[in-house]
Each structure stands twice: as C-alpha cells, then as structure tokens.
Amino acid sequence: MPTGLKRVNLSVPQDLYETLVKDSDLESRAVAGQVVHILKIYYSERRKEADLFMPSRLREGKKEPPVFEYPSRLPTERESKLRETLGREKS
C-alpha cells in the first residue's frame, strides 16, 4: 500500500538494529516507523536548542500594567482631619 512518503535506505550496525527492533516491538510500530519517530524527537530537540541561541525579533514594546499600584494621595483636607484625630488619640 503506497503511503506517499519518501524512501530512504539506511544501513545501521547490528547492535543498533537490534535496539531498534526491540523498541519498535515495545511501541507497537514498524522498524521504519520507529526510526521516523526517533528522528522527529531528535530534530525537535535540536530546533529547541537552536531557538535558544537565536536572537528574538524586535517588536514594538507593549505598555504593561504596573506590578504594584500605589493608592493615590489623599486629599489635603482629609489628611489634616486624620492628623487631628491621631493627635487627639495620642494625648
């Protein structure tokens, strides 16, 4: 049954072939499918490593909300009333 995938001939050492067969049996895949799976994992990891060292694209900065918001200053008349009440409590 044609799959439409490209074909590649691969020669591997005997011990690596035995490992591929064991892993493909564990994963219920064909040996060729196991090779494709391993290559996908390998290249995705390499792509992640390459992205770490590539400079990020510059873009216009976003205004982010402040991390801490301080309450706005109290009106002066309210401050004076607070001082008066605090002064009365101390004496």
Residue pairs with C-beta under 8 A, 6 or more apart in sequence:
10 35
12 20
20 31
20 34
20 35
21 31
23 34
24 30
24 31
24 33
24 34
27 34
27 37
29 37
74 82
